[in-house]
Amino acid sequence: MYPDLYGSVWRCITPYLLHIRGMRLSPAPALDPSLAGSLVLLHLAVVAGGLALLSSASVSASGLESIRCRLQGTPRPPAFSQDGDFVIGGVFSIHYYMHTVDHSYTSLPEPLQCTGSMDSRELRFSRAMIFAVEEINNSSYLLPGIMLGYQVHDSCASVPIAVKVAFQLANGLDPMFDTGEQCSGSATVTAIVGESASTPTISMLRVIGPFGIPQVSHSSTCACLSDKKQYPTFFRTIPSDQFQAAALANLIRHFGWTWIGAVRSDSDYGNNGMAAFLQAAQEEGICVEYSEAFSRTSPLSRVQRVADVIRSSTARVVVAFVSSGDMRILLREMERLPSPPRQWIGSETWVTDPDMLRFGLCAGAIGFGIQRSVIPGLRDFLLDLSPQKVSNSPTLTEFWEGAFGCRLETGTSTGVGVEEKVCDGSEDIQQLQAPYTDTSQLRVTNMVYKAVYAIAHAIHSIVCEERENSTVNCDKNLNVKPTQVLERLRRVNFSRNGYQVSFDANGDPVATYELVNWQRRESGKIEFVTVGRYDASLPPDQRLDMEKEITWVKNSTQVPVSVCSESCPPGTRKAIQKGKPVCCYDCIQCAEGEISNNTDSSDCLICPEEYWPNAERDLCILKPVEFLSFHEVLGIILTACSVGGACLAIATSTVFYHHRTSAIVRANNSELSFLLLFSLTLCFLCSLTFIGRPSEWSCMLRHTAFGITFVLCISCVLGKTIVVLMAFRATLPGSNVMKWFGPPQQRLTVVSFTFVQALICTLWLVLSPPFPIKNLTTYKEKIILECDVGSAIGFWAVLGYIGLLSLLCFVLAFLARKLPDNFNEAKFITFSMLIFCAVWITFIPAYVSSPGKLTVAVEIFAIITSSFGLFFLLFVPKCFIILFRPEKNTKKHLMEKTSNDIHY
């Protein structure tokens, strides 16, 4: 029997498909046995969809003659219907489940049936569509004189029934029809409103899309439906999940949550919506601890696993991109066992569903919903139900019996037991508390209302034209094709009850949301409260507008914290923990020279050159400037030593001048002694130029003054040493050497040696003089003001020249160390030069290694020490004799001493 059936199926659908493409039917090909498996599936599709099969046909060589077609399978009656000049289809998920049966493939399958409880909110959607159609039929400005009809079907929230309904809306309900030449005909509806869920909507679009029948959804938010290449006939009055995902990510970032959990429906709506959200969350720096998927048809173990993951997670915020039906299953499982408090962030589908308010564990939940609206007259229409009206509709009968717990005698029992009480007419729907009668939160209902009006406006633009007297003339006999309505839908732009209706290039409206908060009142009842708004058309920083205070989980007014790691305070940076998301990190203190002045800084900022972090390392402050100051202890000590040395030198000069005629002064070459004391005074005083804030003049003065005064001092000592040697030789018989090194020669020697140093200093100052600098390298935390020598060659040439003269002086003094004391204190000169050389030899490594202002202190110390060494060894013994041993300060005593030394 199957080959005949397959042949019949093939012969039926071939002309139908060819008709779609504008081709003529050719003789049916022979059946290929290898296609048997595919044809079984094809047979099921035909049965589900209601495609027409040929019951009789006469085929001749010239082509096909008149064909009478019969619909395969049992047509599914609509929940509500009304004839009209133009019919609009409607598909809603009035029931939660479809009754599933096992197919034996030996007999025709049973008609598809709904099962489970009724979703009275979806029933309200379907009734809102009927209300909009009747309102349009009574309108004098929109389609005047035109009667719109409707066929409203229940998809049972299932794909198979949605596909079957799509075929029925395309083919009609007549079991037999004549088609002329082919088994095909025009669509029975001009457009379709629905479906409520994205997955059934996608399935319907696969069927009706090739026929050009437009579908306007009120609740299918999957971002995938914006793809016009795949779904060119799709429109919607509700924003795409692409906008909702961005809004949710913005909301989460606004409250500082960086560690969240995510659950989704395992459907096109949940998977695509969550994918868009996760991408937006990643861009906002939000980390997801887990992402779980489930559906109402999943095994209970799967739902339990998702609930256990939520309970055991560390994330306190859970984003649920879940349909209402799936969310009920999850929340029932969450209520079964004690669960830690979680802050729920809901998608539009369930967070604004009044039926979900019975789940107290979600108190404090927030989420974006469609703007609440008011539809005048809708509530009266919904409540205009009497037992007589209800009994004429199986759908309304089921609703009535379920709402009031009684059985209508004229209705068909829908799961109500035989012992159930009979409705006696006292039931008052005005007092019924159900989502069907709740018109205080008209959100998605308004989307249904706008979808019907959008289709009506599209039809109006085709069949109606305005005359000069502002009257509207409509032709109800005009053959309106769905493709015409499709084209006009792209251009609709109108306002209804203060709400703008238009579509962009993707068939989407402008995305505006209300931020809805589940707040528990004192009575314990949970209510929807609008606490903010989101407008995707505004700039990013202005899209989210908070209007009221939010009540959080556990009725708290404090924003809950949900982070993997606590925020890093200013002064630290985040270091990602190995193998964990970027939101899990350790707080590491900024390195030296770096700061972070924001919370949760990823990197530390390097302070500018002249700045340094404070102790908390959250602010760059100016580095303290350091130099050897007159006001600090070291500067005061060195200044006192310098001034004290100069005063001693001046005092000694005074003593020498007062006793200038005494034997010891005259014997020690008083002219060179006075010059030496003057140079020592300058040496003591030149150290003062090294103290204080360096300036351009002080830098040049300190080094040149030091170099010249020290050469003058050493030249004087060298002159005295030479005089001692010459004087000793002059005492020998026949020697006249003193006439060659008399006072003029001594002065010339001192001037010559000093002139060479002055010339070196002049060249140094002209070519590359010393200059003040800010030393930023020695200490990172402070600035050292010091003098740069400019030319290292000039600096070391000055020191080298001083060292050369010192060495020469030391050698000559060493040679004269055994001469008689009364000619000069040669031994003291030797020791003084030994100390002088030792100090300056030690100075070199100390100068190079001393940091900051200590470099200057070492140089001053070397100057003062070497000066005191010369002063004490050359002049203190003489002053002691002059002041305290005057008996030795006589020519006789000196001659006796000299005579004794010579004899010795």
C-alpha positions in Angstrom: 0.0 0.0 0.0 2.9 2.4 0.7 4.1 2.7 -3.0 0.7 3.8 -4.0 0.5 6.3 -1.1 3.9 7.6 -1.9 3.0 8.0 -5.5 -0.1 9.8 -4.6 1.8 12.1 -2.3 4.4 12.8 -5.0 1.8 13.5 -7.7 0.0 15.9 -5.3 2.8 18.0 -4.0 4.7 18.3 -7.3 2.2 20.5 -9.1 1.7 22.5 -5.8 5.4 23.2 -5.5 5.8 23.9 -9.2 2.9 26.3 -9.0 4.8 28.3 -6.4 7.7 28.7 -8.8 5.4 29.5 -11.8 6.2 26.3 -13.6 3.9 23.9 -15.3 3.4 20.3 -14.1 5.2 17.6 -15.9 4.3 13.9 -15.8 5.2 12.4 -12.4 8.5 10.6 -12.4 8.8 7.0 -11.3 9.3 6.4 -7.6 12.9 5.8 -6.6 12.9 3.2 -3.9 15.9 4.9 -2.3 13.7 7.8 -1.5 11.3 5.7 0.6 12.7 7.0 4.0 12.5 10.6 2.9 9.0 10.1 1.7 7.9 8.8 5.0 9.0 12.1 6.6 7.3 13.9 3.7 4.1 12.0 4.4 4.2 13.1 8.0 4.7 16.7 7.0 1.8 16.5 4.6 -0.4 15.0 7.3 0.7 17.7 9.8 0.4 20.6 7.4 -2.8 19.6 5.6 -1.4 19.8 2.1 -4.0 18.8 -0.6 -3.8 15.4 -2.1 -5.4 14.5 -5.4 -8.5 12.4 -4.9 -9.1 12.3 -8.7 -7.4 13.7 -11.7 -7.4 13.0 -15.4 -4.0 13.4 -17.2 -3.8 13.7 -20.9 -1.0 14.1 -23.3 -1.7 17.8 -23.7 -1.5 18.5 -19.9 -3.7 18.5 -16.8 -7.5 19.0 -16.8 -9.7 20.2 -14.0 -8.5 19.0 -10.6 -10.6 18.5 -7.5 -8.4 18.6 -4.3 -9.0 17.2 -0.9 -7.1 18.3 2.3 -5.1 15.5 3.9 -5.8 14.9 7.6 -8.4 16.4 9.9 -8.5 20.2 9.9 -7.9 21.8 13.3 -10.7 24.2 14.1 -9.8 27.7 15.3 -10.3 28.8 18.8 -12.1 31.9 17.6 -13.1 32.8 14.1 -15.2 35.3 12.2 -15.7 35.8 8.4 -14.8 39.0 6.8 -13.8 40.7 3.6 -10.2 40.3 4.6 -9.1 37.7 7.2 -6.3 38.1 9.6 -4.8 35.0 11.2 -3.8 34.7 14.8 -1.7 32.1 16.6 -1.3 32.1 20.4 0.0 29.6 23.0 -3.2 29.3 24.9 -2.3 25.9 26.3 1.1 24.9 27.7 1.6 21.4 26.2 0.7 19.3 23.2 -0.6 15.7 23.8 2.0 13.4 22.3 1.2 10.0 20.8 3.3 7.2 19.5 2.8 6.8 15.7 2.5 3.2 14.4 2.8 4.2 10.8 0.0 1.7 9.9 -2.9 4.1 10.2 -3.6 7.7 10.0 -2.3 9.6 13.1 -4.7 11.0 15.6 -5.5 14.7 15.4 -3.0 16.8 17.4 -4.5 17.9 20.7 -3.5 20.3 23.5 -3.1 19.2 27.1 -2.2 20.7 30.4 -3.6 23.8 32.0 -4.6 26.9 30.1 -2.5 30.1 30.0 -5.2 32.7 30.7 -2.7 35.5 29.9 -2.3 34.1 26.3 -6.1 33.9 26.2 -6.2 37.6 27.0 -3.8 38.2 24.1 -6.1 36.3 21.7 -9.1 38.2 23.0 -7.2 41.5 22.6 -6.8 40.7 18.9 -10.5 40.1 18.5 -11.1 43.4 20.4 -8.8 45.2 18.0 -10.5 43.7 14.9 -14.0 44.6 16.2 -12.7 48.1 17.0 -11.4 48.5 13.5 -14.7 47.2 12.0 -16.5 50.0 13.9 -14.0 52.6 12.8 -15.0 55.4 10.4 -11.5 56.4 9.5 -9.7 53.0 9.2 -11.1 50.6 6.6 -14.6 52.2 6.6 -17.2 49.8 5.1 -14.7 46.9 5.2 -15.3 44.0 7.5 -12.2 42.3 8.9 -12.4 38.7 9.8 -10.1 36.6 12.0 -9.0 33.0 12.6 -7.4 32.6 16.0 -5.6 29.3 16.6 -4.1 27.7 19.7 -0.6 26.4 19.0 -0.3 24.7 22.4 3.2 26.2 22.6 4.5 23.4 20.3 6.1 23.4 17.0 4.1 20.7 15.3 0.7 22.4 16.0 2.2 25.7 15.0 3.3 24.3 11.6 -0.1 22.6 11.1 -1.8 25.9 11.9 0.4 27.7 9.4 -0.6 25.3 6.7 -4.3 25.7 7.6 -4.0 29.5 7.5 -2.5 29.2 4.0 -4.9 26.6 2.6 -8.2 27.2 4.4 -10.5 24.8 6.1 -12.6 23.5 3.2 -11.9 19.8 2.8 -12.6 19.8 -0.9 -12.0 22.5 -3.4 -11.6 23.0 -7.2 -8.4 24.6 -8.4 -8.8 24.7 -12.2 -5.6 23.3 -13.5 -3.4 22.7 -10.4 -3.9 21.7 -6.7 -3.2 25.2 -5.4 -5.0 28.4 -4.5 -4.7 31.8 -2.9 -3.9 32.1 0.8 -7.0 32.4 3.0 -5.5 35.1 5.2 -3.8 38.4 4.3 -1.5 38.4 7.3 -0.9 36.6 10.6 -0.5 37.9 14.2 1.7 35.7 16.3 3.2 33.4 17.5 4.0 34.2 21.1 7.3 32.2 21.3 10.2 32.5 19.0 10.7 28.8 18.1 7.1 28.2 16.8 7.4 31.5 15.0 10.5 30.4 13.2 8.8 27.1 12.2 5.7 29.0 10.9 7.9 31.3 8.9 9.6 28.4 7.2 6.1 27.4 5.9 4.4 30.7 5.1 7.5 32.7 4.2 7.8 31.3 0.6 4.2 32.3 0.0 4.9 35.9 1.0 2.4 35.9 3.8 3.5 38.6 6.4 3.7 37.6 10.0 3.6 40.2 12.8 4.6 38.8 16.2 3.7 40.5 19.4 6.1 38.5 21.6 8.7 36.7 19.5 11.9 38.5 20.5 14.7 36.3 19.2 17.4 38.4 17.6 17.7 35.8 14.9 14.3 36.9 13.5 15.8 40.3 12.4 17.7 38.5 9.6 15.8 39.5 6.6 17.6 37.0 4.4 16.1 34.1 6.3 12.8 35.7 7.4 11.8 38.4 4.8 8.1 38.3 5.8 8.6 38.8 9.5 7.7 41.9 11.6 7.2 42.4 15.3 5.8 45.1 17.5 8.0 44.0 20.4 11.8 44.9 20.5 14.4 42.4 19.6 16.3 40.6 22.3 19.4 42.2 20.8 18.3 45.4 22.5 17.1 43.6 25.7 20.5 41.8 26.0 22.3 45.1 25.8 19.9 46.7 28.3 20.4 43.8 30.8 24.2 44.0 30.5 24.0 47.8 31.0 21.8 47.3 34.0 24.2 44.7 35.6 27.2 47.0 35.0 25.2 49.9 36.5 24.9 48.1 39.8 28.5 46.9 39.8 27.8 43.1 39.5 30.7 41.4 37.8 30.1 37.8 38.9 26.7 36.4 37.8 25.0 33.1 36.9 22.9 32.6 33.8 20.1 30.2 32.9 18.2 30.1 29.7 15.5 28.3 27.9 16.8 25.6 25.6 15.0 27.2 22.6 15.7 29.7 19.9 14.5 32.4 22.3 16.7 31.4 25.2 19.8 30.4 23.2 19.9 33.4 20.9 19.0 35.8 23.7 21.6 34.5 26.0 24.2 34.5 23.3 23.5 38.2 22.7 23.6 38.9 26.4 26.9 37.0 27.0 28.5 39.0 24.2 27.2 42.3 25.6 28.3 41.2 29.1 31.8 40.4 28.0 32.1 43.9 26.5 31.0 45.4 29.8 33.6 43.3 31.7 31.0 41.0 33.4 31.9 37.4 34.1 29.6 34.4 34.1 30.1 31.7 36.6 27.8 29.3 34.9 25.4 29.2 31.9 22.7 26.4 32.1 20.0 25.5 29.6 16.8 23.6 30.1 13.2 23.4 28.9 9.9 22.4 30.2 10.2 19.1 28.3 13.6 18.3 29.8 13.9 15.4 32.2 13.3 16.3 35.8 16.9 15.4 36.6 18.1 18.1 34.2 15.9 20.8 35.9 17.2 19.5 39.3 20.8 19.9 38.1 20.2 23.5 37.1 18.6 24.2 40.4 21.5 22.7 42.3 24.0 24.7 40.3 22.1 27.9 41.3 22.0 26.9 44.9 25.7 26.0 45.1 27.1 28.9 43.1 28.9 31.9 44.6 27.2 34.3 42.2 24.4 36.0 44.1 22.9 37.5 40.9 21.1 35.2 38.4 20.1 36.3 34.9 17.3 34.2 33.6 16.6 34.4 29.8 13.7 32.0 30.2 10.2 31.7 28.9 7.4 31.8 31.4 6.5 28.2 31.0 10.1 27.1 31.6 10.5 29.5 34.5 7.6 28.0 36.3 9.2 24.5 36.2 12.5 25.9 37.5 11.0 27.9 40.3 8.9 25.0 41.5 12.1 23.0 41.8 13.9 25.9 43.5 11.1 26.0 46.1 11.3 22.3 46.8 14.5 22.7 48.8 15.9 25.6 50.8 17.9 27.9 48.6 20.2 30.8 49.5 18.8 34.2 48.5 19.5 35.1 44.9 18.9 38.3 43.1 16.9 37.4 39.9 17.3 39.4 36.8 14.6 38.5 34.4 14.0 38.7 30.7 10.8 40.4 29.5 8.9 37.2 28.9 8.6 36.1 32.6 9.5 39.1 34.6 6.3 40.9 33.7 4.0 37.8 33.7 1.5 38.4 36.6 1.1 34.6 37.0 4.8 34.4 38.1 4.2 36.7 41.1 3.2 33.7 43.2 6.8 32.6 43.5 7.9 34.5 46.6 11.6 33.5 46.3 11.8 35.9 43.3 10.7 38.9 45.4 13.0 41.8 44.6 13.5 40.6 41.0 14.2 43.2 38.4 14.1 43.1 34.6 13.0 45.0 31.6 9.5 44.8 30.3 7.5 46.4 27.6 6.0 49.7 28.5 2.8 49.5 30.4 -0.1 50.9 28.4 -3.8 51.6 28.5 -6.2 50.3 25.9 -9.6 52.0 26.4 -12.5 49.6 26.4 -10.5 46.4 26.5 -11.3 45.5 30.1 -15.1 45.8 29.5 -14.6 43.6 26.4 -12.7 41.0 28.3 -15.3 40.9 31.1 -18.2 40.8 28.7 -18.6 37.1 29.2 -21.8 35.3 30.3 -22.3 31.6 30.6 -24.3 31.7 27.5 -21.5 33.3 25.5 -19.0 31.1 27.0 -20.8 27.9 26.2 -20.6 28.7 22.5 -16.8 28.5 22.6 -14.9 25.4 23.7 -11.9 27.5 24.6 -13.9 30.0 26.7 -15.8 27.0 28.2 -12.5 25.5 29.4 -11.4 28.8 30.8 -14.6 29.3 32.6 -14.7 25.9 34.1 -11.1 26.1 35.2 -11.5 29.5 36.7 -14.6 28.9 38.7 -14.1 25.2 39.4 -17.5 24.2 38.0 -18.9 22.5 35.0 -21.1 24.2 32.4 -24.0 21.9 31.5 -23.9 22.9 27.9 -20.2 22.8 27.6 -17.8 20.0 27.2 -16.1 18.9 30.4 -12.4 19.6 30.3 -10.9 17.5 33.0 -13.6 18.3 35.5 -14.8 15.2 37.3 -18.4 14.0 37.1 -18.8 14.9 40.8 -17.7 18.4 40.2 -20.4 21.0 40.9 -22.4 22.5 38.0 -22.1 26.2 37.3 -25.3 27.8 38.6 -24.9 31.2 37.0 -23.7 32.9 40.2 -20.1 33.1 38.9 -19.0 36.7 38.6 -16.1 37.2 36.3 -15.9 40.8 37.5 -14.6 39.4 40.8 -12.2 36.9 39.2 -8.5 37.4 40.1 -6.7 35.9 37.1 -4.2 37.1 34.5 -7.1 37.1 32.0 -8.9 39.9 33.9 -5.8 41.8 35.0 -5.5 44.8 32.8 -3.4 46.8 35.1 -0.2 45.6 33.4 -1.0 45.8 29.7 2.3 45.3 28.1 2.5 42.5 25.6 -1.3 42.9 25.2 -0.6 46.3 23.6 1.8 44.6 21.2 -1.0 42.4 20.0 -3.2 45.5 19.7 -0.6 47.4 17.7 0.1 44.3 15.4 -3.6 44.1 14.4 -3.6 47.9 13.7 -0.4 47.7 11.7 -1.9 45.0 9.4 -5.2 47.1 9.2 -3.2 50.2 8.1 -1.4 48.1 5.5 -4.6 46.8 4.0 -6.1 50.3 4.2 -3.3 51.7 2.1 -4.1 49.1 -0.6 -7.9 49.1 -0.8 -8.8 52.7 0.3 -8.1 56.1 -1.1 -9.0 59.5 0.1 -11.1 61.8 -1.9 -11.0 65.6 -2.2 -13.8 66.0 0.4 -11.7 64.1 3.0 -13.9 61.1 2.6 -12.4 57.6 2.3 -13.5 55.2 -0.4 -12.6 51.5 0.1 -13.1 48.7 -2.4 -13.8 45.5 -0.5 -13.9 43.5 -3.7 -10.3 44.2 -4.5 -8.2 41.0 -4.5 -5.5 41.8 -1.9 -2.5 39.5 -2.0 -0.4 38.9 1.0 2.7 40.1 -0.8 1.0 43.5 -1.2 0.3 43.7 2.5 3.9 42.7 3.1 5.2 45.6 1.0 2.9 48.1 2.7 3.8 46.9 6.2 7.3 48.0 5.6 6.1 51.5 5.3 3.4 51.8 8.0 3.9 54.7 10.4 1.0 55.7 12.7 0.2 56.5 16.2 -2.5 54.7 18.3 -3.5 55.6 21.8 -0.3 57.7 22.1 2.0 54.8 21.0 4.0 55.1 17.8 4.0 52.1 15.4 6.6 51.7 12.7 9.3 49.2 11.6 12.9 49.6 10.7 14.7 47.8 7.8 14.8 44.6 9.9 11.1 44.7 10.8 11.8 45.8 14.4 10.3 48.7 16.3 12.1 51.3 18.4 13.4 49.6 21.6 12.0 51.2 24.7 11.6 49.3 28.0 10.5 49.9 31.6 12.6 48.6 34.4 10.2 46.5 36.5 10.8 45.6 40.2 9.0 42.9 42.1 8.1 44.7 45.4 6.5 43.0 48.4 3.9 45.2 50.0 3.1 45.2 53.8 0.2 42.9 53.1 2.7 40.3 51.7 1.5 40.7 48.1 4.1 41.1 45.4 3.4 43.7 42.8 5.1 45.1 39.7 6.6 48.6 40.2 8.2 50.6 37.4 11.5 51.9 38.8 13.2 53.1 35.7 13.3 53.3 31.9 15.6 52.3 29.0 15.6 53.9 25.6 17.9 52.3 23.0 17.6 55.4 20.7 19.5 57.6 23.2 23.2 57.9 23.6 24.7 55.0 25.6 25.3 57.0 28.8 21.7 58.3 28.8 19.8 55.1 27.9 19.2 53.9 31.5 17.1 56.3 33.7 16.5 55.3 37.3 13.3 56.9 38.7 12.5 55.1 42.0 14.2 53.2 44.7 14.5 49.4 44.1 13.5 46.8 46.7 16.1 44.0 46.5 16.1 40.4 47.5 14.9 39.8 51.1 13.2 43.2 51.0 16.5 45.0 51.4 17.2 48.5 50.2 20.9 47.9 49.9 22.2 46.8 46.5 23.4 43.2 46.8 27.0 42.5 46.0 27.9 39.8 43.5 31.6 39.7 42.7 34.2 37.0 42.3 36.8 39.1 44.1 36.4 42.2 46.2 37.1 45.5 44.6 40.8 46.6 44.6 41.1 49.9 46.3 43.1 52.8 44.9 46.8 52.1 45.2 46.5 48.6 43.9 45.9 46.9 40.6 44.1 43.7 39.6 46.2 40.6 38.9 44.1 37.9 37.2 44.1 34.5 39.0 45.5 31.8 36.8 42.9 29.6 35.1 40.0 31.8 36.2 37.8 34.4 34.5 39.0 38.0 34.4 36.7 39.0 37.2 38.6 36.7 39.6 41.8 38.5 40.6 44.1 39.4 43.4 44.9 43.0 44.5 48.6 43.8 44.1 50.0 47.0 45.4 51.4 49.3 42.7 55.1 49.2 42.2 57.4 52.0 43.3 56.8 55.2 41.3 53.3 54.0 40.2 49.8 54.8 41.4 46.2 53.9 40.7 43.6 56.4 41.7 40.5 54.4 40.7 38.9 51.4 42.2 39.5 48.1 40.3 42.3 49.5 38.2 43.8 47.0 35.7 47.1 48.8 35.5 49.0 51.3 37.6 50.1 54.7 36.2 53.7 55.8 36.3 54.0 59.2 38.0 55.7 62.0 36.0 59.4 62.5 36.5 59.2 65.1 39.2 56.4 63.3 41.1 56.3 60.4 43.5 53.4 58.3 44.9 52.1 59.1 48.4 52.1 56.4 51.0 48.8 55.0 49.8 50.0 55.1 46.2 46.8 56.6 45.0 48.1 60.1 44.3 51.2 61.5 42.6 52.7 64.3 44.7 55.7 66.5 44.0 59.0 65.0 45.0 60.7 66.8 47.9 63.6 68.8 46.6 66.8 68.2 48.6 70.1 70.1 48.7 72.6 70.9 51.4 70.9 73.7 53.2 72.2 76.3 55.8 69.2 75.3 57.9 69.8 71.6 58.4 72.1 70.2 61.0 74.8 69.0 58.6 74.8 72.4 56.8 75.0 74.2 60.2 78.0 72.1 61.3 79.9 72.5 58.1 79.1 76.3 58.0 80.4 76.6 61.6 83.6 74.7 60.8 84.1 76.8 57.7 83.6 80.1 59.4 85.5 79.0 62.5 88.5 78.0 60.3 88.4 81.4 58.5 88.2 83.2 61.9 91.2 81.2 63.2 93.2 82.1 60.0 92.3 85.7 60.4 93.2 85.6 64.1 96.5 84.0 63.3 97.2 86.7 60.8 96.5 89.3 63.4 98.9 87.6 65.8 101.6 87.3 63.2 101.1 90.9 62.2 101.3 92.0 65.8 104.5 90.0 66.3 105.9 90.6 62.8 109.2 91.8 64.2 109.7 88.7 66.3 112.3 86.2 65.5 110.0 83.3 64.7 107.8 85.3 62.3 110.8 86.8 60.5 112.5 83.4 60.3 109.4 81.8 58.6 109.2 84.1 55.6 106.5 86.4 56.8 105.4 87.5 53.4 104.6 83.9 52.3 103.1 83.2 55.7 100.7 86.1 55.4 99.8 85.0 51.9 99.3 81.4 53.0 97.0 82.6 55.8 95.0 84.7 53.3 94.7 81.7 51.0 93.6 79.4 53.9 90.9 82.0 54.8 89.7 81.8 51.3 89.8 78.0 51.3 87.7 77.9 54.5 85.2 80.4 53.0 84.9 78.9 49.6 83.3 75.8 51.2 80.3 78.1 51.9 79.6 78.3 48.2 78.8 74.6 48.3 76.0 75.1 50.8 72.6 76.4 49.8 70.3 76.0 46.7 72.5 75.5 43.6 72.2 78.3 41.0 74.0 78.9 37.8 76.4 81.4 39.4 77.0 79.4 42.6 77.8 76.3 40.5 80.5 78.2 38.5 81.8 80.0 41.6 82.2 77.0 43.9 84.4 74.9 41.7 86.6 77.8 40.3 87.0 79.4 43.7 87.9 76.1 45.2 90.4 75.3 42.5 92.1 78.7 42.5 92.3 79.2 46.3 93.7 75.7 46.9 96.4 76.2 44.2 97.2 79.5 45.8 97.5 77.8 49.2 99.6 74.9 47.9 101.8 77.4 45.9 102.5 79.3 49.1 103.4 76.0 50.9 105.5 75.0 47.9 107.3 78.4 48.0 108.0 78.0 51.7 109.4 74.6 51.1 111.7 75.8 48.3 112.8 78.7 50.5 113.8 76.3 53.2 115.8 74.2 50.8 117.5 77.3 49.3 118.1 78.9 52.7 119.9 75.7 53.9 122.1 75.7 50.8 122.8 79.4 51.3 124.4 78.7 54.7 127.0 76.6 53.0 130.4 78.4 52.3 130.5 80.1 48.9 126.8 79.6 48.2 124.9 82.6 46.7 121.7 80.7 45.8 119.4 82.9 47.8 119.9 85.8 45.3 118.3 83.5 42.7 115.3 82.8 44.9 114.6 85.9 46.7 111.2 87.5 47.4 110.5 88.5 43.8 111.2 85.0 42.6 109.0 83.6 45.4 106.1 85.9 44.4 106.6 85.0 40.7 106.5 81.3 41.6 103.2 81.7 43.5 101.6 83.8 40.8 102.8 81.4 38.0 101.4 78.3 39.6 98.1 80.1 40.4 97.9 81.6 36.9 98.0 78.1 35.4 95.0 77.1 37.6 93.2 80.3 36.7 93.7 79.6 33.0 92.3 76.0 33.4 89.3 77.4 35.2 88.7 80.1 32.6 88.8 77.5 29.8 86.4 75.3 31.8 84.0 78.1 32.3 84.1 79.2 28.7 83.8 75.8 27.0 81.5 73.8 29.4 80.8 75.5 32.7 79.1 73.8 35.7 75.4 74.2 35.9 72.6 73.3 38.3 70.6 70.1 37.6 67.8 68.1 39.2 69.2 64.7 40.0 66.2 62.3 39.5 68.2 59.0 39.4 70.0 58.8 42.7 66.8 58.7 44.7 63.5 57.7 43.2 61.4 59.4 45.9 63.1 62.8 45.9 64.9 65.3 43.7 68.5 66.2 44.5 69.5 69.7 43.4 73.2 69.7 42.6 75.7 71.1 40.3 76.8 69.2 37.2 80.5 69.8 36.5 79.7 70.4 32.9 83.0 69.2 31.5 84.4 66.2 33.4 87.8 67.0 31.8 87.8 70.5 33.3 86.8 69.2 36.7 89.4 66.6 36.9 92.0 68.9 35.4 91.5 71.3 38.3 91.7 68.5 40.8 94.7 66.9 39.0 96.6 70.2 39.0 96.0 70.6 42.7 97.2 67.0 43.3 100.3 67.6 41.1 101.3 70.6 43.2 100.5 68.8 46.4 102.7 65.8 45.4 105.6 68.1 44.4 105.3 70.0 47.6 105.2 66.7 49.6 108.3 65.4 47.9 110.3 68.6 48.5 109.1 68.8 52.1 110.1 65.2 52.6 113.6 65.9 51.3 113.8 68.8 53.7 112.5 67.0 56.7 116.0 66.7 58.4 116.9 70.3 58.1 117.3 72.4 61.3 114.0 73.5 62.8 114.9 77.2 63.0 115.2 77.5 59.3 111.6 76.3 58.9 109.3 73.6 60.2 110.1 71.2 57.3 108.7 68.3 59.3 105.4 70.1 59.8 105.2 70.8 56.1 105.8 67.2 55.4 103.1 66.0 57.8 100.7 68.7 56.6 101.1 67.7 52.9 100.8 64.0 53.9 97.5 64.8 55.6 96.5 67.0 52.6 97.2 64.2 50.1 95.6 61.5 52.2 92.4 63.6 52.5 92.1 64.2 48.8 93.1 60.7 47.8 90.3 59.4 50.1 88.0 62.1 48.7 87.9 60.6 45.2 86.2 57.3 46.0 84.0 58.9 48.7 83.0 61.7 46.2 82.1 59.2 43.5 80.1 56.8 45.8 78.3 59.4 48.0 74.7 59.9 46.9 72.8 63.1 46.7 73.7 66.0 48.9 76.3 63.9 50.7 78.4 64.3 47.6 78.6 68.1 48.4 79.1 67.3 52.1 82.1 65.1 51.3 83.6 67.8 49.1 83.2 70.4 51.8 84.6 68.1 54.4 87.6 67.5 52.3 88.2 71.2 51.8 87.8 72.0 55.5 89.8 69.0 56.7 92.8 69.7 54.4 92.6 73.4 55.2 92.7 72.6 59.0 95.5 70.2 58.4 97.7 72.9 56.8 96.6 75.5 59.4 97.2 73.4 62.5 100.6 71.9 61.4 102.0 75.1 59.9 100.8 77.9 62.2 99.5 76.5 65.6 103.1 75.6 66.8 104.3 79.1 65.9 101.3 80.7 67.6 101.9 78.6 70.7 105.5 79.8 70.9 104.6 83.4 70.3 101.8 83.4 72.8 102.9 81.0 75.5 106.7 80.5 75.1 107.9 84.0 74.3 111.4 83.1 75.7 111.9 80.9 72.7 110.9 83.6 70.3 114.4 85.2 70.3 117.2 85.3 67.8 119.7 84.0 70.4 117.5 81.0 71.1 117.2 80.3 67.4 121.0 80.6 66.8 121.7 78.3 69.7 119.2 75.8 68.3 120.7 76.0 64.9 124.2 75.6 66.2 123.2 72.6 68.2 121.5 71.1 65.2 124.5 71.6 63.0 126.9 70.1 65.6 124.6 67.2 66.0 
